[in-house]
């Protein structure tokens, strides 16, 4: 899976028309509850896919306006590629959106084919980071467009590693987060799950690395 489009407008008919334009192409289309969620998740976890966010211009500008006050969001991060959609044209909104990092501003009344082509052009200009798409909300991982079948424990362990990309996480922390304080089994259960994850994700453009004495991390090679 090389590219994805994240839709945030909650306009089912318009979304369906746009999705139809990409039928048969190797582009994963997903949805976010809000522009805020899409921007933050894509900014923090850009290693798993190349994404374009399509969202209402008002939501985008509202988010940009209070970035410095957002807990857990580093304002210095680059804003991911955003195409802002407006119901009615506003020169002020267009200027503000483009100045704030949107790569394009389009009206919802514009031909869907034209909007789709704008997105294709942007995706083609972006480096293709991986054959992996990770859905943060569902905790699902796809390779080359196919869902990887993971057990509940594997999904939870992988989620922790994704959330701490590049940072070793101790086995004790993983045990506490996945099994809770009541766990009284053998800590080597983590080793078994990591082995299973490595097998299932073999061939993917990522590595699960054991740092002896420190923990386990998820890395891009």
N, C-alpha and C positions, 0 to 999 in steps of 0.2 A: 504494500500500500504506500504510494508515493505522496499523494495529496489528499486534502480534505477541505470541505466547505462547511462552516458552522453557521447555521441560520438562527437568528435571534428575533425575528419580527413577529412570530406567532400569527402570521397571516397564512392560513393553511392553503388557500387557493393559489396565492402568489408563489408560496414555497413549492407547491406541487408543479406549477408551470416551470419554475426554474429547475427543479429536480429532473423534469422530463428532458430538458435541454442537455443534460449530462448523461442520459441513459446510454449504457454501453461503454462509457469511458471509465478508466481506472481511477475514479475519484470517489472518495467516501463522503457522503453527505450526512451530517448529523445535526442535532438541535441542542441549543442551550437555553436554560430557563431565563437567562438575562444576558445583556451585553457585558455586564460586569463579570459574570462567571466565565464567559467565553474569553474575554481579554486576559483575565488573571491566570486562568488555567493554561492558556496557550503561551503566555509570557513565561510562566514558571516551568512548563514542561514542553519546550519546543523541540526536544530531541526525538520525539516519537513520530512526528509527522510534519508535513508542510501544510499549513492551514491558512485559509482566507476566511475572515469573519464578515458576514453580511448582516447589518443591524440598522435599526432606525437611527437617523442622525441625532435626534434629541437624546436618546439613551447614551449614545457615544459622548456627546458634549457634556451631559450631566456627569458621566463617569470621569472624564478628563478634568472637570472643574474641581473635583474634590480628591484627586489622587493623593496629594500630600497628607491628607488626613486618614487615609485608609490603612487600617491595621493589617500587617502581613503583606503589604504590597510595596515593592521598592520602586519609587517613582523614577529611578534612573534606568530601569529596564526599558528596552525598546518596545514600543507599542507594536503588536503584530499587525500584519496587513489587514486593513479594515476598509470595506466598501460601505459607505453610508448611504442609506436609502431615505428619501423624503417623500411625503405625500404631496406637499405643495412646495414649489420652488421658493427659496429664500437666499438671496445673494449673501447675506450676513452669515447664515448657517453654512453655506458652501465654503466661504472663505475661512470660517472658524474651523470647520472639519478638516480642510486640507492643511491648514497651518498646524493643526493638532496631531497630524500623523496619518489621516486617511489617505489612501492612494487614489481614491475616486469618490465622487458624489453623483448619485443618479436619482432620478425621479421614479417612483413606483409605476408611473404611467409610461415609462420608456419601454420600448420593445424588449421582451425578456431575452430574445436572442442576442441583443446588443449587450445587455447586462452580463449574460453568460460569457460572451466573448471577452469582455473586460476582465472577468475572473480568470478565464483561461490564459489570457495574456500575462496576468500577474503571476499565476502559478508557474508558467513556463520560464519566467524570469528568476524564480526563486530556486536556491539550491535544494536538491532532493536529499533529505537527511536520512531517510530510512525506508525499509519496506514494512514498517510497523505502524499501526495506529492503536493508541491506547485510549479507551473511553473512561475518563475519570469517574463519571457518575455511576456507570454500571460496573466498573472494575473489570471490564472485558478487554482483552488484547487480541488484535487481528494481525496476521502476517499475510502479505500479498492478498489482502481482501478476505481472508478466511479466518473465522473465529477459532482461537486456540482453546481446546477443551481443558479447563483447569478445575481442580477440586476447590471446595470452599476455602480450605486452609491455604492452598497455593495462591488463590486470588488475593487473600488477605495479606499474605507475606509479600507478594509482588507489589501490592498497593503501597505498603510501607516503604519498600525499596524505591518505588517510583517517586513517592513524596519526598524522599531524601536523596535524590539522584546525585551521585558522586560523593556522598558522605557515608562512611562506614556506620552501620547501625548494629549495636551489640545484640547478641543472641538473647540476652536477658530482656532487653527492651522489646524485641520481636515477640518473645513468649508472653510478656505482659499484655501487649497490644492485641495479640491474636487469641490467646487462650485465657487471659485474665489472671487475677491474683490466685485463683484456686488451683492452678495447674500444679500437679505433683508428679509428673512423669519425668522422662529422661530428656535433658536438653538436646540430645543428639537428634531428636525429632526434627529440629531445624535443619540439620545436615541432610536428612532424607528429603525434605521438601525442596531444599536448594538444588539437590541433585536432580530431582524430578523436573524442576523449572528449567534447569540447564538443558535437559534432554528435550523438553517440549519446545524450547525457544532456540534450539540449535539452528544455525543458519540465519538467524536474525542479526541485525546490525547493532547488537548490544552484548554486554558481558556482565555476568554476575560474579563478582570477585570476592574471595574470602581474604580478609586482612587479619592474619593471626594475631590474637590478643586485642584486636580493635573491633571487629565485626564484619559485616557483609555490605557491599555496596553494588549499585547498578551503574554501569559505566558504558559510555560509547567508546569503541576502539579508535 
